[in-house]
């Protein structure tokens, strides 16, 4: 039987494997600073293999760097001994009932870097859309302090800054010498992991203001590729004026968009409103609408000339600085075909002809996503604040985004009816409400994954009175209240499975027992932490085997032992430590799972292990057998 690692993958190792598949001759060995023999890559052979210029050392090149960048990249690749634990009591079922775990939506409390590492195996290249609203680094924001090698005591000693819940958060005042550096080191590894989660036709949208827009654009160019840049949209934030010291009233922020693979992107939305296309003159070419006959570019010889109305004598020329959208040689052709028709009467300042745009000429009947789409007042901050206030959550969130804003992004970004939307700075939970409403309005089955650090609330409001202590509590309260606000039945998924990031279920002995020479010694050690149960272990197994957290989970009891089945018997597990009986093994094999996972502590001798193998060879030979 194979033994599960029960920890996240080392992404650097995974990338090295892919590199060695392409260039196996670059593998070599060397001695590290401690005198140990370690694997290495021969840079000279690699540069020869790719037959290109390699820039190294102090040779000048275009690059964007800052103190700690190498550490930020390493941080993204470093494995962690963490897991997700399911909170059944706080989860909400598909029907909106508390305490059920049948929802396909996921909410994770914890550090988003750790959470995304835990999701890598399961959701690699599966996310249709990522939207995030990260800290803007305005000088008063809290940013994550990523140092997993320090103990909490060391961290407190080093920084003397921590929030009320001992979360790894620090203020980043603009007077700090590492103002931009701190923010970049926080965001870079998270975007690095986010790219791997995106599907090949996936998109990421990031809200940001002027403080870090330039830096964000540069790190996104590096992580996603400059060639995968889509656009930076403008969102109107307010309409009020203020007393600016230099006379500028800043009323907008940015929405930066990148693709995983731009060649796979389709940003068209729903069908356009084509009611303006009509056929009042029974034109044989079909429905049409009046169209601007002038264009910005053209030829002064071929595209700048007079057009005279034969009925009224009216002479038209293109406006100053513009040209006709057709040449002199095609005017008669357009008149004969009916594309240009002359008015028999018109106002003094009115053009004397109509230039028709036919519905049949439309290359695409779906809506474009305009770069100024979000300058409409319905996307402003005050609209989002009003939405939160109407749910009785006044004062809980600073600068939330509106539901319509997220729905518009979803409309133009997710082509699949059952895609996954990820928000790993989820804040007030707007994305969850937007996905739910979008599903209801479009008969879709989109799922969401939200991640949020459970920051303590430091305000007095209605949410506190409803026993909400963290921002996560308020976001879930918002979800429950928005369900009640629907006001009509909804057949879709109204629920969410709540998980939280925690230390691994396994003791350190589980990970380091391979260093002990006595091969049987690890069997004598209880590897599982005493406060963890079989469901905790099951979730960690699902993460390692790449089984989506939204997969149905069922538990039955066979001969007084819990048996978990996941996803129509895709995974079957018996995870408690009591000795396995052969009839239970026969029962598990009869289910013919793809994977069966057993607890090593329940297999107390080699004879039983041999019997287990024989039973599966007889009843379900293709089942992959694994132990923890």
C-alpha positions in Angstrom: 0.0 0.0 0.0 1.1 3.6 -0.7 1.4 6.0 2.2 -0.2 9.4 1.8 2.0 12.4 2.4 -0.7 14.4 4.2 1.0 17.7 3.4 0.9 20.2 0.5 3.1 19.6 -2.5 6.4 21.3 -3.0 5.6 23.4 -6.0 9.3 23.9 -6.8 9.7 20.1 -7.1 6.7 19.9 -9.4 8.0 22.5 -11.7 11.5 20.8 -11.7 9.8 17.5 -12.8 8.2 19.3 -15.7 11.5 20.9 -16.7 13.3 17.6 -16.5 10.6 16.0 -18.8 11.6 18.6 -21.4 15.3 18.6 -20.8 16.4 15.5 -18.9 20.1 16.2 -19.6 20.1 19.3 -17.4 20.0 17.3 -14.2 23.1 17.2 -12.1 24.4 17.1 -8.5 26.5 19.4 -6.4 27.5 20.0 -2.8 25.5 22.6 -0.8 26.9 25.0 1.9 26.6 22.2 4.5 28.5 19.7 2.5 25.5 17.7 1.5 25.0 16.2 -1.9 22.0 17.8 -3.5 20.2 17.8 -6.8 20.9 20.8 -9.2 20.3 22.1 -12.7 23.2 22.7 -15.0 22.5 26.2 -16.3 25.0 26.0 -19.1 23.4 22.9 -20.6 19.9 24.5 -20.2 21.0 27.6 -22.0 22.4 25.4 -24.8 19.1 23.4 -25.0 16.9 26.5 -25.4 19.4 28.0 -27.8 18.8 31.5 -26.6 20.5 34.4 -24.8 20.8 33.9 -21.0 21.1 37.0 -18.9 22.9 36.5 -15.6 24.9 38.3 -12.9 25.1 42.1 -13.2 24.4 42.1 -16.9 21.9 44.8 -17.7 18.3 43.7 -18.4 14.8 45.0 -17.9 13.4 43.7 -14.6 11.2 44.6 -11.7 12.6 43.7 -8.3 12.5 44.7 -4.7 14.0 43.5 -1.3 12.5 40.1 -0.5 11.3 39.1 -3.9 13.2 35.9 -4.0 11.8 35.0 -0.6 8.3 35.8 -1.8 8.7 33.4 -4.7 10.2 30.7 -2.4 7.3 31.2 0.0 4.8 30.4 -2.7 6.6 27.1 -3.5 7.3 26.0 0.1 5.0 23.1 1.3 3.1 23.4 4.6 1.9 20.8 7.1 -1.6 22.3 7.3 -5.1 21.1 6.5 -8.6 22.3 6.2 -11.2 21.3 8.8 -14.9 21.2 8.2 -17.2 23.1 10.5 -20.5 21.3 10.2 -22.4 23.4 12.7 -21.7 26.7 10.9 -22.2 25.2 7.4 -25.5 25.8 5.5 -27.2 23.3 3.4 -28.4 23.7 -0.2 -31.9 24.4 1.1 -30.6 27.1 3.5 -30.8 24.9 6.6 -28.0 25.4 9.1 -25.8 22.4 9.9 -25.9 20.6 6.6 -22.9 19.9 4.4 -24.5 19.2 1.0 -23.7 22.6 -0.5 -21.2 22.9 -3.4 -20.1 26.4 -2.3 -17.0 26.7 -0.1 -16.0 29.3 2.5 -12.6 29.1 4.1 -11.5 31.0 7.2 -7.8 31.5 7.4 -4.7 32.9 5.7 -5.4 32.9 2.0 -1.8 31.9 1.1 -2.1 28.8 3.2 -5.6 28.1 1.9 -4.5 28.3 -1.7 -1.6 26.0 -1.1 -4.1 23.5 0.3 -6.3 23.9 -2.8 -3.5 23.5 -5.3 -3.8 19.8 -5.8 -7.6 19.8 -6.0 -8.4 22.9 -8.0 -5.3 23.1 -10.3 -6.5 24.8 -13.5 -10.2 24.5 -12.5 -11.1 28.1 -11.5 -13.1 30.0 -14.2 -12.9 33.4 -12.6 -10.9 35.0 -9.8 -12.0 38.4 -8.4 -10.1 40.0 -5.5 -10.2 43.2 -3.7 -6.9 43.2 -1.8 -5.6 45.9 0.6 -4.9 49.0 -1.4 -1.8 50.0 0.7 -3.2 53.4 1.5 -1.0 53.7 4.6 -3.5 52.4 7.1 -4.2 48.9 5.7 -3.4 45.7 7.5 -1.2 43.4 5.4 -0.2 39.8 6.0 3.1 39.0 7.7 4.2 35.8 6.1 6.9 34.1 8.2 5.8 30.5 8.9 9.3 29.6 10.3 8.9 31.9 13.3 7.1 30.9 16.5 4.4 33.3 17.6 6.6 34.4 20.5 9.5 35.2 18.1 7.1 37.1 15.8 5.8 39.2 18.7 9.4 39.9 19.8 10.5 40.9 16.3 7.5 43.0 15.3 5.7 44.0 18.5 2.6 44.3 16.2 -0.2 41.8 16.1 -4.0 42.0 16.0 -6.3 41.2 18.9 -6.7 37.6 17.7 -2.9 37.0 17.3 -3.3 36.8 13.5 -0.2 37.6 11.4 -1.3 41.1 10.4 0.7 44.3 10.5 0.0 47.9 9.8 1.9 49.3 6.8 2.2 53.0 7.3 3.3 55.1 4.4 6.2 56.4 6.5 7.7 52.9 6.7 10.9 52.4 4.8 9.5 49.2 3.3 6.1 50.6 2.4 5.8 49.2 -1.2 8.1 46.3 -0.4 5.8 44.9 2.3 2.8 45.1 0.1 4.6 43.5 -2.9 5.9 40.7 -0.7 2.4 40.0 0.6 0.6 40.0 -2.7 3.2 38.4 -5.1 3.1 34.8 -3.7 -0.7 34.9 -3.6 -1.0 35.9 -7.2 1.7 33.3 -8.1 -0.5 30.5 -6.6 -3.7 32.1 -8.1 -2.4 31.7 -11.6 -2.0 28.0 -11.2 -5.6 27.7 -10.0 -7.0 29.4 -13.1 -8.4 27.3 -15.9 -6.8 27.8 -19.3 -9.7 30.0 -20.3 -9.8 31.7 -16.9 -9.6 35.4 -16.0 -8.5 37.3 -12.9 -9.9 40.7 -12.0 -8.3 42.8 -9.3 -9.7 46.0 -7.8 -7.0 48.6 -6.9 -6.6 52.4 -6.6 -3.8 54.7 -7.7 -1.5 53.9 -4.7 -0.3 50.5 -6.1 -1.7 50.3 -9.6 1.6 50.7 -11.3 3.3 48.0 -9.1 0.3 45.7 -9.4 0.5 46.0 -13.2 4.2 45.1 -13.2 3.9 42.0 -11.0 0.9 40.8 -13.0 2.9 41.2 -16.2 5.5 39.0 -14.7 3.2 36.4 -13.2 0.5 36.1 -15.9 2.6 37.4 -18.8 2.4 40.8 -20.4 0.8 39.2 -23.4 -2.1 38.0 -21.3 -3.0 41.6 -20.2 -6.7 42.3 -21.0 -7.6 45.7 -19.8 -7.7 48.1 -16.8 -11.3 49.2 -16.4 -12.3 52.4 -14.6 -14.9 52.1 -11.8 -16.6 55.3 -10.6 -16.4 55.3 -6.8 -18.3 58.5 -5.9 -19.9 61.6 -7.3 -19.3 64.0 -4.4 -16.6 66.7 -4.5 -14.0 67.3 -1.9 -11.6 70.1 -1.0 -8.4 68.8 -2.6 -5.2 70.6 -1.8 -4.1 70.6 -5.4 -7.5 70.9 -7.1 -8.1 67.2 -8.2 -11.3 65.4 -7.1 -10.4 61.7 -7.4 -13.6 59.8 -8.3 -12.4 56.5 -9.6 -10.3 53.4 -9.1 -9.1 50.6 -11.4 -10.1 47.1 -12.2 -7.2 45.2 -13.6 -7.8 42.1 -15.8 -5.4 39.4 -16.9 -6.0 36.0 -18.6 -4.4 32.7 -18.0 -4.3 32.3 -21.8 -5.5 35.3 -23.8 -6.0 33.2 -26.9 -8.8 31.3 -25.1 -10.7 34.3 -23.8 -14.2 35.4 -24.7 -15.4 38.5 -22.8 -18.7 38.9 -24.6 -21.7 39.0 -22.3 -25.3 38.3 -22.9 -27.3 39.1 -26.0 -27.4 42.7 -27.0 -30.6 44.7 -27.0 -31.3 44.8 -30.7 -34.7 46.4 -30.5 -33.3 49.5 -32.3 -32.9 47.4 -35.5 -36.1 47.8 -37.5 -37.2 47.7 -41.1 -39.7 50.6 -41.6 -39.0 50.9 -45.4 -39.1 47.1 -46.1 -35.5 47.0 -47.0 -34.8 43.6 -48.6 -31.5 43.5 -46.6 -33.5 43.2 -43.4 -33.6 45.1 -40.1 -31.3 48.1 -39.8 -30.5 51.1 -37.6 -29.1 54.5 -38.5 -25.3 54.5 -38.1 -22.6 57.2 -37.9 -21.3 57.6 -41.5 -18.0 59.3 -40.3 -14.8 57.7 -39.0 -11.6 59.0 -37.3 -9.3 57.6 -40.0 -9.5 57.7 -43.8 -8.0 59.3 -46.9 -8.6 62.9 -47.7 -8.7 62.1 -51.4 -10.9 59.0 -51.3 -12.9 59.5 -48.0 -13.5 63.2 -47.9 -16.0 64.5 -50.4 -19.5 66.1 -50.7 -22.7 64.0 -50.6 -25.7 65.9 -52.0 -29.3 65.1 -51.3 -31.1 64.9 -54.7 -34.5 65.9 -53.1 -33.5 68.9 -50.9 -30.1 69.9 -52.4 -28.5 69.5 -48.9 -24.7 69.0 -49.1 -23.0 67.0 -46.4 -19.3 66.8 -45.6 -17.6 64.7 -42.8 -17.1 66.7 -39.5 -13.8 68.4 -39.1 -11.0 66.0 -38.4 -13.0 63.0 -39.6 -13.6 61.1 -42.9 -16.5 59.2 -44.4 -16.6 55.5 -43.3 -16.8 54.6 -47.0 -14.8 55.7 -50.1 -16.0 57.9 -53.0 -15.9 54.8 -55.2 -18.5 53.0 -53.1 -21.1 55.7 -52.7 -23.1 54.8 -55.8 -22.9 51.1 -54.8 -24.3 51.9 -51.3 -27.1 54.0 -52.8 -28.1 51.3 -55.2 -28.1 48.6 -52.4 -30.2 50.9 -50.1 -27.4 51.2 -47.5 -27.4 55.0 -48.1 -30.9 56.5 -48.5 -31.8 60.2 -48.8 -34.3 62.0 -46.8 -37.1 63.8 -48.6 -37.3 66.3 -45.8 -35.1 67.2 -42.9 -34.2 69.9 -40.4 -31.7 72.6 -41.2 -28.9 71.1 -39.0 -29.8 67.6 -39.8 -27.8 65.3 -42.1 -29.5 64.8 -45.5 -28.9 61.1 -45.8 -29.1 57.9 -43.6 -26.3 55.4 -43.5 -27.7 52.0 -42.4 -26.1 49.4 -40.2 -27.8 46.1 -40.9 -28.4 43.5 -38.1 -27.0 40.9 -40.5 -23.6 42.8 -40.5 -23.1 42.4 -36.8 -20.1 40.2 -36.2 -21.4 39.3 -32.7 -24.8 39.9 -31.2 -23.5 39.7 -27.7 -22.6 42.6 -25.4 -19.1 44.0 -25.3 -17.5 44.8 -21.9 -16.6 48.4 -22.3 -13.5 49.9 -20.6 -15.8 52.5 -19.1 -18.6 50.0 -18.2 -18.2 50.6 -14.5 -18.5 54.4 -14.6 -22.2 54.0 -14.2 -23.5 55.2 -10.8 -25.0 51.8 -10.0 -21.4 50.5 -9.3 -20.4 53.3 -6.9 -19.3 52.7 -3.3 -22.5 54.2 -1.9 -24.6 51.6 -3.7 -22.6 48.8 -2.1 -22.8 50.4 1.3 -26.6 50.7 0.9 -26.8 47.0 0.1 -25.0 46.1 3.3 -27.0 48.6 5.4 -30.3 47.1 4.1 -29.2 43.8 5.5 -28.7 45.4 9.0 -24.9 45.3 8.8 -24.2 49.0 8.9 -20.6 49.9 9.7 -19.2 46.4 9.4 -17.2 46.8 6.2 -15.2 49.6 4.7 -15.7 50.2 0.9 -17.5 47.1 -0.1 -18.2 46.4 -3.7 -21.7 46.2 -5.1 -23.4 43.0 -6.1 -24.2 44.3 -9.6 -20.5 45.0 -10.1 -19.5 41.4 -9.4 -22.4 40.1 -11.4 -21.4 42.1 -14.4 -17.8 40.7 -14.2 -19.3 37.2 -13.9 -21.5 37.7 -16.9 -18.6 38.6 -19.2 -16.0 36.1 -17.7 -17.7 32.7 -17.0 -18.8 30.8 -20.1 -19.6 27.6 -18.3 -22.9 27.2 -16.5 -21.2 25.3 -13.7 -17.8 27.1 -13.4 -16.1 28.1 -10.1 -15.6 31.6 -8.9 -12.8 32.3 -6.4 -12.4 35.3 -4.2 -9.5 35.0 -1.7 -9.8 38.5 -0.2 -13.6 38.0 0.2 -14.3 40.6 2.9 -18.0 41.3 3.2 -18.9 38.3 1.0 -20.3 40.2 -1.9 -19.0 37.6 -4.3 -21.1 34.9 -2.7 -24.3 36.9 -2.9 -23.5 37.9 -6.5 -22.9 34.2 -7.6 -26.2 33.2 -5.9 -28.2 36.0 -7.6 -26.5 35.4 -10.9 -27.5 31.7 -10.8 -31.1 32.6 -10.0 -31.3 35.1 -12.8 -29.5 33.0 -15.5 -30.5 29.4 -14.5 -26.8 28.6 -13.9 -25.1 26.5 -11.3 -21.9 28.4 -10.7 -20.0 27.6 -7.5 -17.9 29.9 -5.3 -14.9 29.5 -3.1 -14.3 32.4 -0.7 -11.3 32.8 1.6 -11.0 35.4 4.4 -8.7 35.8 7.4 -11.0 35.9 10.5 -10.0 39.4 11.6 -11.6 40.5 14.8 -14.3 43.2 14.6 -13.3 46.4 16.4 -16.6 48.2 16.1 -19.9 48.2 17.9 -22.9 47.4 15.6 -25.8 45.1 15.0 -23.5 42.3 13.9 -21.8 42.2 17.3 -25.2 41.9 18.9 -25.9 38.8 16.7 -22.8 37.1 18.1 -20.4 37.9 15.3 -16.9 38.3 16.5 -14.9 38.2 13.2 -15.3 39.5 9.7 -16.0 35.9 8.6 -18.9 35.7 11.0 -20.4 38.9 9.5 -19.9 37.6 6.0 -21.8 34.4 6.8 -24.5 36.5 8.5 -24.8 38.5 5.3 -25.2 35.4 3.3 -28.0 34.1 5.6 -29.8 37.5 5.5 -29.5 37.8 1.8 -31.1 34.4 1.4 -34.1 35.7 3.4 -34.2 38.9 1.3 -34.7 36.8 -1.9 -38.4 36.9 -1.3 -39.2 34.0 -3.6 -38.4 30.3 -3.9 -35.0 29.4 -5.5 -34.2 25.9 -6.7 -30.4 26.5 -6.7 -27.8 26.1 -4.0 -28.4 28.4 -1.1 -25.7 27.0 1.1 -22.0 26.9 1.9 -19.6 24.4 3.4 -17.5 26.2 6.0 -13.8 25.2 6.4 -11.0 26.7 8.4 -7.2 26.4 8.1 -5.6 24.5 10.9 -2.4 22.6 11.6 -2.1 19.1 10.1 -4.1 16.3 11.7 -0.9 14.4 11.9 1.8 14.6 14.6 5.3 15.5 13.6 6.2 11.8 14.0 4.2 11.1 10.9 6.3 13.3 8.8 9.7 12.5 10.3 9.4 8.7 11.0 11.2 8.0 7.8 14.3 9.3 9.5 14.1 6.4 12.0 16.0 3.3 11.0 13.7 0.8 12.7 11.0 0.4 9.9 8.3 -0.9 12.3 8.7 1.8 14.9 6.3 4.2 13.2 3.6 1.5 13.5 3.9 1.7 17.2 3.3 5.5 17.2 -0.1 7.0 17.3 0.4 9.6 14.5 -3.0 11.4 14.8 -3.5 14.3 17.1 -5.9 13.5 19.9 -8.4 16.3 19.1 -9.0 15.1 15.5 -11.6 12.7 14.2 -12.2 10.6 11.1 -14.0 13.5 9.3 -10.9 15.7 9.8 -8.7 13.0 8.3 -11.1 12.5 5.4 -10.9 16.2 4.4 -7.1 16.1 4.4 -7.2 12.9 2.4 -9.5 14.5 -0.2 -7.1 17.5 -0.5 -4.2 15.2 -1.2 -6.0 13.1 -3.7 -7.3 16.1 -5.5 -11.0 15.5 -4.7 -13.1 18.7 -4.8 -14.3 19.9 -1.4 -17.8 20.2 -2.8 -18.0 16.5 -3.6 -20.9 14.7 -1.7 -19.7 13.0 1.5 -21.7 10.2 3.1 -21.1 8.3 6.4 -22.5 4.9 7.2 -21.8 2.5 10.1 -20.8 -1.0 9.3 -20.2 -3.4 12.3 -19.9 -0.4 14.6 -17.2 1.3 12.4 -17.6 4.5 10.5 -17.3 4.2 6.7 -17.0 7.3 4.6 -17.9 7.3 0.9 -17.1 10.3 -1.3 -18.5 11.0 -4.7 -20.4 7.9 -5.7 -17.8 5.6 -4.1 -14.9 7.4 -5.8 -13.2 7.3 -2.4 -14.0 4.9 0.4 -12.3 5.3 3.8 -12.2 3.7 7.2 -10.0 6.0 9.3 -10.4 5.1 13.0 -7.6 3.3 14.8 -9.5 0.2 15.9 -8.4 -3.0 14.3 -9.8 -3.7 10.9 -11.9 -6.8 10.5 -11.8 -8.9 7.3 -15.5 -8.7 6.8 -15.2 -4.8 6.9 -12.5 -5.0 4.2 -14.7 -7.3 2.1 -17.5 -4.7 2.5 -15.2 -1.9 1.4 -13.9 -3.9 -1.6 -17.4 -4.7 -2.7 -18.0 -0.9 -3.2 -15.4 -1.0 -5.9 -13.9 2.4 -5.2 -11.2 4.1 -7.2 -9.4 4.8 -3.9 -9.6 3.1 -0.5 -7.8 4.7 2.4 -7.2 3.0 5.7 -5.6 4.0 9.0 -2.2 2.3 9.4 -2.9 2.0 13.2 -5.8 -0.3 12.4 -3.5 -2.8 10.6 -1.6 -4.4 13.5 0.3 -7.2 11.8 1.7 -8.2 8.4 -0.8 -11.1 8.1 -3.8 -8.7 8.1 -2.0 -6.4 5.6 -1.5 -9.4 3.3 -5.2 -10.4 3.7 -6.3 -6.9 2.8 -4.3 -7.0 -0.4 -5.7 -10.4 -1.3 -9.3 -9.3 -0.6 -9.0 -6.3 -2.9 -7.2 -8.3 -5.6 -10.2 -10.7 -5.6 -13.1 -8.2 -5.4 -11.8 -4.9 -6.7 -8.3 -5.3 -8.2 -8.2 -1.8 -9.8 -8.7 0.0 -6.5 -5.8 2.1 -5.4 -5.0 1.2 -1.8 -3.6 3.8 0.5 -2.8 4.3 4.2 -2.3 7.2 6.5 
